[in-house]
Amino acid sequence: MALPLTDNLFLDYLRCHRRAFLELYGDREDRDAPGDYIQKIIADSSHNRATVLSQFDYQQVEYERGDWEAGAATTLALMEQGEPIIYRGVLISTAPYDHPLVATPDLLIRVPGRSRWGDWQYESAQIKLGRRPKLEYQLTSTWQTWILEDVQDATPENCLLYLRDRDPFNVLWEERLFQLEEMLDDFVTMALEEIEPEVFIARSRCSLCSWQSFCHEVAVEQKHLSLLPGVTPKRYSFLQELGLTTLDSLREAEPATLAALPGFGPHVAEELLDQAYSTWSDTALAPTQIPKPPPLEAPIELYFDIEAEPDLGVLFLHGVLEVNHRKGTETFHAFVAEQPEDEERNWNDFLDFVCNVHPTAPIYHFCSYEADSMGKLGAKYGTDPAITQALVERFVDVHWWVTQLVTMPVESYALKHIARWIGFEWRDTSANGALAIFWYLAWLKEGDRSFLNQVIEYNEDDCRATYVVKAWLADFVWGVQRKEVG
């Protein structure tokens, strides 16, 4: 059988053209091993699939992995017999490319109608872990139904997506067919002619890809512009039209040339040129005008970070680093809801500490999430709004000040990138917010306190990183030296 092009490969293509190419032609040894969070997603997906399948009495198609022709033969035999529900069927069509296109719908559901077999036909259904009918899901569902139409010589009326905790979503697949056909030519050409797509690092899209480290190494070696904050795929396409595809060429570009590009303007042009120079020179750029500073020095300062489990709807950890300049000490306080039902008690313990023990200390945090969470928790548990408001007024968002004032030679203005450039490192270099969720759920499931301790350690390091960034910013912009304590 010629190289089969599958719906799953097309899904990879929709997410990232390069990912699909590497799945076909990349060296498997270059892939990242699945970490704990990826394993959690796989487990969650399996659980969601089992939940949906429990509604059906189905016949599963059995075949050796990758033997699409055997899978298709078994599927067609079951369809010809009129099997009511077929699980993990395989459909193959060679139209319109005279090349095998493979569809692997999770379910084929028999419905009344006419087909090549008689007075029944089939509709396809996908099971996905997501809660939204993303375009990529709808297009792969359209792929499956389009091939199903060719296989059974009948047009399905429905095309279903089973999403997590949602009623089935009916994809209007005939309306999506034009979009599918628009993309197919490029997809097939890339796959069959082995055209390797250019690397582009987009953090939100790349974070769950097993080729992330490999592509990042390629991008670093090339000094690719996607590593610059502010260079989005759309902006990069406009830069490509001007031949501005390297760090040197961008750094030397005229501000007016960039400002004239669609969606740029003078402000974006200035930011990109500053970012290019900062990255090229590996130096931070200070503001031309020094604004009035936020609270930079106090006898006692608090550095605050929250951990949450969104699926459970619980904010389970309030971490506070207490920096006491009078005593020369640093003390970390972890307010932990060891069970989700402890959230209210934990919230009140945290309030007592920041409002009664340290009622005037400035509270530094990174990004708006911590401040926003105060209002949500206060409303949830009936806290006096005046208390919540007074608390939030003491908050200082270090991220806001950094991004407003300085340009740094970093790939992202996330806490880890900034703090690492300054010289701070997390004790567990692989730790992140997604892993913190995994560890908390593992603690709830297994009762092994080492999981909870890993979350607490990670949270403490986030608080200490915020302290390091704030101290660096105060010194860099306003000349306020950090007092070494602890």
N, C-alpha and C positions, 0 to 999 in steps of 0.2 A: 504494500500500500504506500502511495506517495505520502510525503510529509503531511500529516493531518493538521488542519487549522481548527482549533476547538473554541467553543464559547468561553472557556476559562482563560485561554490565551488572549482572546479578544477583550475580556474583562481587564486583564493585565495591561493591554494596549490602551484601553480607555483611561486607566489610571496613570500610566506612564509608558510612552512608546518604547523607551529604552528597556524597561522592565520586561516587556514581551520579547524583545530581541534577546536579552540575556537568558530568559527562560528557554529559548530555542537553542542558542549557540554559546552561551556562557559556560565557563568552567565551574562545575558544581562546588569545587573546593573553595571558590571565591565567595560563596554565600555565607552569611552570618548564621551561626547556630541559633535556633529559636530560644529566646530568653524566657524568663518566668512569665512576663506579661503576655508574650505571644502564646505561650502554652495555656495561659488563662483564657485568651480569646478563643483558642481552638476548643478548649473544654466547654466554654460558654456556648459556642456554636453547635457543638455536639448535643449539648443539653437542650438547646432551643429546637434543634432538628428533631430530637426524640419527642419533645412536647408536641410539635406539630404532627408528627407521624402517628402519635397515639390516637389521633382522630380517625385514622384510616385502617382498613383491612386491605393490605397491598401484597403484590407479588414482586419480589426483588429480582432484578436482572443480575445474574452471576456471570462474571467473565474475568479473565486475567487482566491485571492492570495494564493499560495501554493497548490491549488487543481490541481496538475499536470495531473491527469487522465482526469479531465473534459477538461482542456486545450488541451490535446492530442487528445481527441475525437473530439472536434470542429475543430482542425487543420486538422485531417485526413479527416473529412467530406468535408472541403473546398478543400483539395488537390484532393479528388476523383471527385469533381465537376469541377476541372480544373481552379480554381480561379487564375487569372494571377499573382497577388502580394498579399502575405499574410504577415501581420505585427504581430510580437510577437507570432509566432507559438510555439507549444510545441511538441517535438518528444521524444518518449520513446522507448528504446531498452533494453532487458535483456541479450543480448549477449555481451561478452563471459562469464560473471560472474554469470549468473542466478540471476541477481540482477538489479533493475531498474536504468538505466543511462538516465539522462534527458538532452536534448539539447533545448536551447531557442534562436534560431537564430532571429536576428532582422527582417530579411526579408527572405521569401521563394519566389523565382522568377521562374515562369513557363517558360520552354524552350522546344524546339522540342526534341523528343527522345522517347525511349520506357521505360515504367515502369509498375508496377502492374495494373495501371489504364487505360493504353492505349497508344496513340502516343504522350504523353507529360511526362515530368519529372520536377523535381525542383532542383534548386541550392540555396545554403544558402549564406547569407551576414550578416556581423556584422557592426555596426556603432560604432566607437570609437573616443574619443576626441583627442587622440594623433596624432602626425604628422608622426610618424615612425611606420612601421609594426613590432613592437616588437615581439620577439619570443613567449612571452606569448599570444599575440593576435593570432599569427599564429597557435599555438597549440590548443587554444580553438576553433578557426575556423575549424581546422582539426577534433576536437571532434564532432562538429556539423555536418560536412559533412559526417563523418564516420557513425554516427547514421542515418543521412538522407539516406545514401546508403542502410542501413539495412531496414529502414521503407518502402522505395519505390521500393526495389528490382531493383535498377538501380544505376550505378556509375555516379555521377555528374562530368562534365568536369571542371567546374570552382568553385571557392570558394573565395568569394569577401570580402575585407575589405574596408569599406568607412572611410577614415581618414580625419581629419580636413584640409580643404584647399588643398586637394590633389585629383588626379584622383583615381578611385578605384584600389586597389592593389589585384592582383590575387594570392592567396596563393597556392603554389604547394603542395597541401595537401597530395597527395599520397607519396611524398618524406618525408613529416613530420610524416607520420603515424608510422614509426618505432620508432621515438622519443616518440610519444604519448604512444605507447604500452609499451615502456620501463618504463615509469613513472606510468602507470595505476595500476600495481600490488601493488606497494608501497602505492599509494594513496588509493586504495580500502581497503587494509589491515589496514592502519591507521584509516580510517573512520569506518569500520565495527567492528574492534577489539578494538576501543577506545584507541589507543596508542598515548599518549600525547608526541609530539615532544619537544625536549629540547629548552629552551629559547635561543635566540641569538639576541642581539641588534645590528642592522646595521642601522645607522642613516638615510642614504639616502632612505632605503627601508621601515623603520618603521615610517617615519615622517607623512605619510598620513593615517596610520592605526588606526582604532578606538580602538584597543587593546593596543596601545603604552604604555600608563601610567601603565596599569595592568602588562604588560610584564616587563616593566622597574622596577617596584617594586619587582617582582620576581627575576630579575637579581641582583638587589642591595642586596636583602636578601641572595642570594646565593653567592654574590661576584663573579659573573660570569666573566670569562675572556673576554667576548665580550665587557665589559665595558672599557677594556684597549685600548687606541689608539695603532694601529699597529696590533691588533689581528683581522685579516680578517677571513671570513669563511674558506678559503682554508688553511691559516696558522693554524687555530684552529684544523682542521682535522688532521694535522700532529702532533700537540701537543697531541691530544687525543690518537694517536697511541702510544705515549710514556707515557701515563697516566698522563700527565701534564695538569690537568683540573681545578686546584684550584690556587688561588693567592699564597698560601704558597709553593705549589709544583713547580710552575714556578719560584718563587723568589729564590728557593734553587737549581735550575737546573744548570748544568755545562755549561759555555759558549760554549765549544767545541761541546757538545751534540746538542745544538740548532743550532749552525753554520752549522752542517752537514746535517740539514734537507733541503729538496728541496726548493729552492727559498729563503732561509734564508741568510746564510753567516755570517761572523763575525760582520759586521756592524749592521744588523738587530737583531742578537742575543744580542749584547750589548745594543741596544736601548730597546728591550723588557725586558731585565733583569733590566735595570735602571727604566723603567716604572713600573715594578712590585714592585720594592723596594720603589719607590716614592709613589705609591698608598698605599702600605702596611703601610708605616710610616707616610703618610699624610704630607710629606715634599717635597719641591722643591729641586732639585739637581743642583748645579752650575757647570759650565764647569771646566775641569781640567786645561785648558789653557785659559787665559783671552785674547781675541783678541783686536785689536784696535777698539774702539767704533765708532758708527755712531755719528752724531751731537746730543749731549745730552743736551746741555744748550745753550740757545740763549735769548737775551732780549725779543724777541717776537717769539712765537711758534704757528704754525697752526696745528689743528687736523681736518682731512678731511674725509668725508663719502658721498657716492652717493646713491641715490635711483633711480631705473629705472623701467619702464614698458615694458618688452620685446616684448609683442604682439603688442604694439603700436610703438615699436622701439624708445622710448623717454627716455632720462635721465632727469628726471623732477625735481630733487632736488640735489643741491650741498650744503652740510652743512659744515660750517667751525667754529670750536671753536678757537677763538683768545685768547691765554694766554699771557698777557703782564706782564712780571716779573718786569719791571720798575715801572709800576703803581700799581701792585698787583691786577690786574683785570682779569676776564674771561668773554668774550663776544661771544655769539653765533650769527652767521650770516647765515640765510637761503636764498639761492638763488633758487627761486621756479619758474618753468614754470607752471603757473596755468592752462594753456591749452597746449596741445602738440605742437601747432604752435609757442609757446613762447620759444621753446628750444634754438634757436639761440641767441635771446636776452639775455636769462638767461646765456648762455655760455659766452657771451661777458661781462656781468656784473661780473661774477665770475672771468674771466681773468683780468679785470680791478682791482679787489680787490687784487688778489694774485700777480699780476705782477707789478702793479703801486703803490698801497697803501702799500703793504708789499713785496717788490721785493727781499728781501734776507732771509726772515724767512724760516726755515725748515718746511716742510709739512709732518706730520706724518699721516699714514693711516694703515689699517689692511687688508692684502692680496693684491694681485696684481691688482684687478679689477679697483681701482681708477686710478692708473698709466696707465693702458692699455686704459682706457676710454678717457684719454687726447688726445692720438694720433687719436682715432676714431672721436672724436668731432672736433679736429683741421682739419682733412682731410675733414670731412663733410661740414664744414663751411668756408673752405679756409683760415684758420689761417696760418700765416707764420710758416713753420716747425721749424725755428730757435727759435721762441718764445715757441712753444710746447716742443721742446727738452730741452731748458733751464729750463722750468717749471718742467719737469719730473726729471731732475737732482737734484732738491731740495727735491724730495720725499724720505721718509724713511719708509720702510715697517716693521712695528713693529712685524707683524706675522712672517716674515722671521727670524728676529733676535731671537725671542722667540724660535722658533722651531729648530734653529741652535745651540742655546746655552744652554738651560735649559730643564730639565725634570720636569713636574709638576703632581701632583696627581689629574688629571682631566680626564673626559671621552672623551674629544675631545679638540683639540687645536683651536677650534672656539672661537671667541671673547667672547661670553656669558659665556662659561665654564671657561675660564681663568679669566675674570674680576670678575665673581662671587666668584671664589675661593679666589681672592685677597680681596674681600669685597665690591665690587661695585654691585648695583642693579638698574635695569631699573625701571622707574616710573610705567610703565605698564608691569608687569612681563610676560604677554602673548605675547607681541609684537615681531614680527620678520619680515624678509624681505617679506615673502609671504603676511602677513597681511598688510604691507605697500602698496603693489600693490593693494590689495582689497580696502584699504581706499582711495587711489588715484582715482581708478575707480569709487568708490562711490561718491567722490567729483565731478568728471566729470559728472556723471549721475544725481545727486540730487542737486548739488550746495550747499550742507550743509558744511560750512567751518569747522565744528568740525572734519570732516573726514580728511581734509588737516592738521589741527592742530595736529591730532594724529600722522600723518606721520612725521611732523616736530619735535615733541617731541621725537619720537622714534629715529630719525636721530641724534638729539642733544645728546641723551643718548649714542648712538654708538660713537660719537666723544668724549664724556667725558670718556667713558669706554676705548677708545684707549689711552687717556691721562693717565688714572690710570695705565694701563698695561705698558706703556712706562716708567712712573715714577718708578713703581715697578722694572722693568727690570734694569733700570739705577742704582738703589740702590742695587739690589741683586747681580748684576754682577760686576759693576764698583764702587759701593759705593757712587754714586751721590744721595744725598738726594733731594726729591721733595720739592719745595718751595710752601708752602700752600698759595693760593690766592683765591680771590673770596669770 
